[in-house]
Amino acid sequence: MKKIAVITNFNIRQKASAALTVCERLSSLGCEIFVASFNRERIQRNSGRDMHEIIKYISPEKLYDEVDLVVVLGGDGTILESARRAIPAKKPILGINLGRLGYMAELELNELDKLDNIVHGDYKTEERMVLYVEIFDKEGKKRFSSFALNDAVISNGSVARIVDIQLSEGGSEVSRYRADGVIVATPTGSTAYSMSAGGAVVDPRLECFCVTPVCPHSLGSRPLIFPSNADIELKNICEREKALFVTLDGRSNQELFLGETVRITKSDLRAKLVRLSSGGFYNKLRAKMNSKF
């Protein structure tokens, strides 16, 4: 029997309905279903019952540690947010697309029959590289650390204004960018913001850093690819702004003051994504990126 956490935004009726359908199907296959306890009232409001006969409610602090698998219903943002919690718990994630593109999702809502494969062990787990991100003050003291599956972005935040950022690797200066920002992406994140900014699309079987300037004010600034053992540093050298911002996976924000440095290396942690089909990276890339909105 597998213990499975089901994650979605239960405040939205359509997503709650889809998630409960998944809960019922997995329960009928003999799985134990776990949901964060703060969703109990939301589920009751949207379904007319609290589903306690098939759902075990558990504190969100314990949820990821108690299960064998995390099933996430939503768009790429929801999957990334869940990944941030599943990665340190070393739990695999299965994404079911309820968003528009759903590039990180493995299933569409009309493919729930493939959930049977979970019970029979007929699936693969694909491991992905993760960024380890540290912020150091002007004196070199570390004041923040975290990780990111997709990318770390240094920018001016909500105001679109050119900033100055120094890029170094292994202690040696590589370039100085005058741009809207700089993206450091994993191969997983290479198909997200980095690609939109003109960065390379990288096969996730590779392990490397994709460094892409955003709208650089220069004819010579180009995306760069660094090996996975690189030690990348981005320093705020912008004297015009009170602070820049470091954004991880489009969710977590930290201020970066003048003279402070972001250090990015390969994390010891790995993201684990469940794969139920044999389509592969390039089939998904072609199918998703050719979608019309």
C-alpha positions as CSV (number, residue, x, y, z in Angstrom):
1,M,0.0,0.0,0.0
2,K,1.3,3.4,-0.9
3,K,0.9,6.5,1.2
4,I,0.1,9.4,-1.1
5,A,-0.2,13.2,-0.4
6,V,-2.6,15.1,-2.7
7,I,-1.8,18.8,-3.2
8,T,-3.9,21.4,-4.9
9,N,-5.6,24.7,-4.2
10,F,-8.8,23.4,-2.5
11,N,-10.2,26.9,-2.4
12,I,-10.9,26.7,-6.1
13,R,-14.0,24.5,-6.8
14,Q,-12.8,23.0,-10.1
15,K,-9.4,22.1,-8.6
16,A,-10.9,20.7,-5.5
17,S,-13.3,18.5,-7.6
18,A,-10.4,17.2,-9.7
19,A,-8.3,16.5,-6.6
20,L,-11.1,14.6,-4.9
21,T,-11.6,12.5,-8.0
22,V,-7.9,11.6,-7.8
23,C,-8.3,10.8,-4.1
24,E,-11.2,8.5,-4.7
25,R,-9.4,6.7,-7.5
26,L,-6.2,6.2,-5.6
27,S,-8.2,5.1,-2.5
28,S,-10.0,2.5,-4.6
29,L,-6.7,1.1,-5.6
30,G,-5.7,0.6,-2.0
31,C,-3.6,3.7,-1.4
32,E,-3.7,5.8,1.8
33,I,-4.5,9.4,1.0
34,F,-3.1,12.3,3.0
35,V,-4.1,16.0,2.8
36,A,-2.9,19.0,4.8
37,S,-5.3,19.5,7.7
38,F,-6.0,23.2,6.9
39,N,-7.9,22.0,3.7
40,R,-10.5,20.0,5.6
41,E,-13.0,22.9,5.8
42,R,-12.3,23.8,2.2
43,I,-13.0,20.3,1.1
44,Q,-16.2,20.1,3.1
45,R,-17.4,23.4,1.6
46,N,-16.7,22.3,-2.0
47,S,-17.9,18.7,-1.8
48,G,-20.5,18.8,1.0
49,R,-18.5,16.3,3.1
50,D,-15.1,16.2,4.7
51,M,-14.1,12.9,2.9
52,H,-12.7,11.5,6.2
53,E,-13.6,8.0,5.1
54,I,-10.8,8.1,2.5
55,I,-8.7,11.1,3.5
56,K,-6.3,11.3,6.5
57,Y,-5.8,14.9,7.5
58,I,-2.3,15.7,8.8
59,S,-0.4,18.9,9.7
60,P,1.4,20.5,6.8
61,E,4.7,20.3,8.7
62,K,4.5,16.5,8.8
63,L,2.7,15.8,5.4
64,Y,5.8,15.4,3.2
65,D,7.6,13.2,5.7
66,E,4.8,10.8,6.2
67,V,4.1,9.8,2.5
68,D,5.8,7.8,-0.2
69,L,4.6,10.0,-3.1
70,V,3.3,13.5,-3.7
71,V,0.6,14.1,-6.3
72,V,0.2,17.7,-7.3
73,L,-2.8,19.1,-9.3
74,G,-2.2,22.5,-10.8
75,G,0.0,24.5,-13.1
76,D,3.8,24.6,-13.2
77,G,3.9,27.2,-10.3
78,T,1.9,24.9,-8.0
79,I,4.2,21.9,-8.9
80,L,7.3,24.1,-8.2
81,E,6.0,25.2,-4.9
82,S,5.3,21.6,-3.9
83,A,8.8,20.6,-5.1
84,R,10.4,23.0,-2.7
85,R,8.9,21.0,0.1
86,A,9.2,17.6,-1.4
87,I,12.9,17.9,-2.3
88,P,14.4,18.1,1.2
89,A,12.0,15.3,2.2
90,K,13.4,13.2,-0.7
91,K,9.9,12.4,-2.0
92,P,9.0,12.0,-5.6
93,I,6.4,14.2,-7.3
94,L,3.7,13.3,-9.8
95,G,2.2,16.4,-11.5
96,I,-1.3,16.5,-13.0
97,N,-1.9,19.5,-15.2
98,L,-4.7,21.9,-14.3
99,G,-2.9,25.0,-15.6
100,R,-2.3,26.2,-19.2
101,L,1.1,24.9,-20.3
102,G,1.7,22.3,-17.5
103,Y,5.2,21.7,-18.8
104,M,6.3,20.0,-15.5
105,A,3.2,17.9,-15.3
106,E,3.2,14.2,-16.3
107,L,-0.5,13.7,-16.7
108,E,-3.5,15.6,-18.1
109,L,-6.8,15.3,-16.3
110,N,-8.2,12.9,-19.0
111,E,-5.3,10.5,-18.2
112,L,-6.2,9.5,-14.7
113,D,-6.4,5.8,-15.7
114,K,-2.6,5.9,-15.7
115,L,-2.7,6.3,-11.9
116,D,-3.2,2.5,-11.8
117,N,0.5,2.2,-12.8
118,I,1.5,3.8,-9.5
119,V,0.0,0.9,-7.5
120,H,1.6,-1.7,-9.8
121,G,5.0,0.1,-9.6
122,D,5.0,0.6,-13.4
123,Y,6.7,4.0,-13.4
124,K,10.1,5.6,-13.4
125,T,11.6,8.3,-11.2
126,E,13.6,11.0,-13.0
127,E,16.1,12.9,-10.9
128,R,16.8,16.6,-11.6
129,M,19.6,18.9,-10.6
130,V,18.8,21.5,-8.0
131,L,20.5,24.9,-7.3
132,Y,21.9,25.8,-3.9
133,V,21.7,29.5,-3.4
134,E,23.5,31.6,-0.7
135,I,23.5,35.3,-0.1
136,F,26.5,36.9,1.5
137,D,26.7,40.5,2.9
138,K,29.5,42.9,2.1
139,E,31.6,41.5,4.9
140,G,31.3,38.0,3.5
141,K,28.9,36.7,6.2
142,K,26.2,34.3,4.9
143,R,22.8,35.6,5.8
144,F,20.5,33.4,3.6
145,S,20.5,30.0,1.9
146,S,17.9,28.0,0.1
147,F,17.5,25.9,-3.1
148,A,15.7,26.2,-6.4
149,L,14.6,23.6,-9.0
150,N,14.0,26.0,-11.9
151,D,16.0,29.2,-11.5
152,A,17.4,32.0,-9.4
153,V,16.7,35.5,-10.9
154,I,18.5,38.7,-9.9
155,S,16.5,41.8,-11.0
156,N,15.1,45.1,-9.9
157,G,11.9,43.5,-8.7
158,S,8.6,45.0,-9.8
159,V,10.2,48.0,-11.5
160,A,11.5,47.4,-15.0
161,R,14.8,49.3,-14.8
162,I,18.3,48.5,-15.9
163,V,20.6,47.3,-13.2
164,D,24.3,46.4,-13.0
165,I,25.4,42.9,-12.0
166,Q,28.9,41.4,-11.9
167,L,29.2,37.7,-12.8
168,S,32.2,35.6,-11.6
169,E,33.0,31.9,-11.6
170,G,35.6,30.3,-9.4
171,G,36.7,33.7,-8.1
172,S,37.4,35.1,-11.6
173,E,35.3,37.8,-13.1
174,V,33.4,36.7,-16.3
175,S,31.3,39.6,-17.2
176,R,29.5,42.7,-16.1
177,Y,25.9,43.0,-17.2
178,R,23.9,46.2,-17.6
179,A,20.5,44.5,-18.1
180,D,17.0,44.1,-16.6
181,G,18.4,41.1,-14.7
182,V,20.3,37.9,-14.8
183,I,18.8,34.3,-14.7
184,V,20.7,31.3,-13.5
185,A,18.7,28.2,-14.5
186,T,19.0,24.5,-14.2
187,P,18.3,22.3,-17.3
188,T,14.8,21.9,-15.8
189,G,14.4,25.7,-15.7
190,S,15.9,26.2,-19.1
191,T,12.5,25.9,-20.7
192,A,11.0,28.5,-18.5
193,Y,12.0,32.2,-18.0
194,S,15.5,31.5,-19.3
195,M,14.2,30.3,-22.6
196,S,11.8,33.3,-22.9
197,A,14.9,35.6,-22.4
198,G,16.8,33.9,-25.2
199,G,18.6,31.2,-23.3
200,A,19.4,27.7,-24.5
201,V,17.0,24.8,-24.1
202,V,19.0,22.1,-22.3
203,D,18.2,18.4,-22.1
204,P,17.5,17.6,-18.4
205,R,19.8,14.6,-18.6
206,L,22.6,17.1,-18.6
207,E,23.8,18.9,-15.5
208,C,24.9,22.4,-16.0
209,F,24.1,26.1,-15.2
210,C,22.4,28.3,-17.8
211,V,23.3,32.0,-17.2
212,T,21.1,34.3,-19.3
213,P,21.0,38.1,-19.1
214,V,17.5,39.6,-19.4
215,C,17.3,42.4,-22.1
216,P,21.0,43.3,-21.9
217,H,22.0,46.8,-23.0
218,S,24.9,45.4,-25.0
219,L,25.6,43.8,-28.4
220,G,28.1,41.4,-26.8
221,S,26.1,39.9,-23.9
222,R,25.1,36.3,-24.6
223,P,23.8,33.4,-22.6
224,L,26.5,31.2,-21.0
225,I,26.6,27.5,-20.1
226,F,28.7,26.5,-17.1
227,P,29.5,22.9,-15.9
228,S,27.7,21.6,-12.8
229,N,30.8,21.9,-10.6
230,A,31.0,25.7,-11.3
231,D,31.0,28.2,-8.4
232,I,28.9,31.1,-9.7
233,E,28.8,34.5,-8.0
234,L,26.6,37.4,-8.9
235,K,27.4,40.7,-7.2
236,N,25.1,43.7,-6.9
237,I,27.2,46.6,-8.2
238,C,24.2,48.8,-9.0
239,E,24.6,52.1,-7.2
240,R,21.4,53.7,-8.4
241,E,19.0,51.3,-6.5
242,K,18.4,50.8,-2.8
243,A,18.4,47.0,-3.4
244,L,18.0,44.3,-6.0
245,F,16.0,41.2,-5.5
246,V,16.8,37.5,-5.7
247,T,13.8,35.4,-6.7
248,L,13.8,31.6,-6.5
249,D,11.5,29.6,-8.7
250,G,9.3,32.7,-9.1
251,R,8.2,32.4,-5.4
252,S,10.8,33.3,-2.8
253,N,12.1,36.8,-2.7
254,Q,15.2,38.2,-0.9
255,E,16.7,41.6,-1.1
256,L,20.3,42.0,-2.4
257,F,21.9,45.2,-1.3
258,L,24.9,47.0,-2.9
259,G,28.1,45.0,-2.5
260,E,26.3,41.8,-1.6
261,T,26.8,38.6,-3.5
262,V,24.7,35.6,-4.5
263,R,26.6,32.4,-4.7
264,I,25.1,29.5,-6.7
265,T,26.4,26.0,-6.8
266,K,24.9,22.5,-7.4
267,S,22.9,21.3,-4.4
268,D,23.4,17.9,-2.9
269,L,19.6,17.6,-3.0
270,R,17.8,16.1,-6.1
271,A,14.3,16.6,-7.3
272,K,12.5,13.4,-8.2
273,L,9.8,13.5,-10.9
274,V,7.6,10.5,-11.6
275,R,7.3,9.5,-15.2
276,L,4.5,7.2,-16.4
277,S,4.9,7.5,-20.1
278,S,7.8,6.8,-22.5
279,G,7.4,10.0,-24.6
280,G,10.6,11.6,-23.4
281,F,11.9,15.1,-23.1
282,Y,11.8,16.1,-26.8
283,N,8.3,14.8,-27.4
284,K,7.0,16.8,-24.5
285,L,9.0,19.9,-25.6
286,R,7.5,19.7,-29.1
287,A,3.9,19.0,-27.8
288,K,3.9,21.7,-25.1
289,M,5.8,24.5,-26.8
290,N,3.8,24.2,-30.0
291,S,0.5,24.6,-28.0
292,K,-1.7,27.5,-29.0
293,F,-3.2,29.7,-26.3
